[in-house]
Amino acid sequence: MSQPYEGDSATRAVPGITGKNTDGGVGIAGHATGGPPIQVQKTGVLGDADADGTGVLGNSQSGVGVQGNAVNGLGVAGSSQSGAGVVGTSTNFTGVSGTSGQPGSSTGTGVSGTGRDGVHGVSSLPTGRGVWGENSLGSGYGVSGYSIQGDGVFGQGGSNGVHGQTGSATNSGVWGDNTGGGYGVSGYSLTGQGTGVYGRGNGPGVYGESNLSDGVHGLSHSRANPGVYGESDTYEGVRGISHSAHGAIVGINDGKVITVEGAGPGVYGTSAASDGVKGSVFSGYVQGPAVVAGVWGENTGTGAGVKGTSQGGDGVLGFSSAGGHAGVSANNLGGGMGLYASGNPAGHFQGNVEVTGDLCLVNQDCAEDFEVKGTEVIEPGTVMVIDKDGALQISECAYDKRVAGVISGAGNFKPAIILGRQKSQERTMPIALVGRVYCKADASASPIEVGDLLTTSSTAGYAMKALDPLKSFGAVIGKALRPLATGLGLIPILIALQ
């Protein structure tokens, strides 16, 4: 058995063994065969150092400092108690280069490291790379990290923890793939104002695409911050585009968490100087029998499809520039009311009103506001006459030709229409002109039967049966619709001045 070559040196600047090849070959080469591939056996070159020394040190001005080649084992193996197992430095090229197997082979590892830091790379240049991985043969990985329980690749820095760059228009600078149903790329920030995942570019800052689920999904556990937040200096903060029959942007509130304010809205918009929510449709676009809407609200329960509230303006305001269309259009496809309004007044129309169907009024008479003289209390059902100034006053004598009518609103008969109602400083009351109205009646002189003509009586504000046809001409109020046998009472009459 041949003895191995040994070299000893007592001088720091003189190596123990040195080899020189003047024809471009290897200065020193080591080859080992046989034995199981464990620990440092079957190793071409082994470097071992005590304390903080270097197991193998390679220096090169423009080539490779240390290069190891192996078919199945380790190309270069370095071991150190406290220093570096392998150190490679190069002025213009690669400090350590590892190659395993044949070109195109999928076996073996070019560089393998074990320990707290398997591979530790340091660069002293502002634009250098601590660790650089390159795949020049195909679509494999330049750098790949794998961990059974921890992070496959972990990046930490004063700038970006992990920085990815690609020149491909169809690939990603950083790509994450999860085959177990979790997150492909996950970002987390410990600070209250930091960003878990931040995207920036001349194209989309963040782009998400999915075949079966959400392209981009945001979740927030804060009561004061949104799950997804978009902000823009010159354009839309968030924009959604859909190529199907579904909404480009859809907001859903499932009501699982109800606070003292109640359940939140599905979509909420706010603006300091313009519309909180604005919807627009491409001009002239029609789908099926109905014209699509700029803003569409739908409620599958019993609530409102669209709701508008305002502290100082209109709850819902609509404009239309088309001559044949309405600013606000109301339609009921189920046979109910197309438009419902409540308030006092419930509606105000400035301009002409067209009605193509029946105008159905629930209440009874048609009345008109008249100026009323005096300040005394006048009850509905009181018979009124015209005074010398044209104002109305309570009737006081029988067969008075100045009779104007009866104050509307007594009993359960209310005016259906009130004419001439305007804001006025004068005292006004509605006088029934046409229809049914409750009227104060006096049957002391004669019982009142259904159909009797009624006129003024000597009892102030009361009507009586018209017994004298000559005196009755021009003083008739109307016809009795219910009898009154005796005394004073309130009966319905049909207004018919004559």
Secondary structure as GFF3:
##gff-version 3
##sequence-region A 1 498
A	DSSP	beta_strand	46	49	.	.	.	ID=ss1
A	DSSP	beta_strand	56	60	.	.	.	ID=ss2
A	DSSP	beta_strand	66	70	.	.	.	ID=ss3
A	DSSP	beta_strand	77	80	.	.	.	ID=ss4
A	DSSP	beta_strand	86	90	.	.	.	ID=ss5
A	DSSP	beta_strand	96	100	.	.	.	ID=ss6
A	DSSP	beta_strand	286	287	.	.	.	ID=ss7
A	DSSP	beta_strand	290	291	.	.	.	ID=ss8
A	DSSP	beta_strand	365	371	.	.	.	ID=ss9
A	DSSP	beta_strand	383	386	.	.	.	ID=ss10
A	DSSP	beta_strand	392	394	.	.	.	ID=ss11
A	DSSP	beta_strand	403	407	.	.	.	ID=ss12
A	DSSP	beta_strand	415	419	.	.	.	ID=ss13
A	DSSP	beta_strand	428	442	.	.	.	ID=ss14
A	DSSP	beta_strand	453	456	.	.	.	ID=ss15
A	DSSP	beta_strand	463	465	.	.	.	ID=ss16
A	DSSP	alpha_helix	469	472	.	.	.	ID=ss17
A	DSSP	beta_strand	476	480	.	.	.	ID=ss18
A	DSSP	beta_strand	488	495	.	.	.	ID=ss19
###
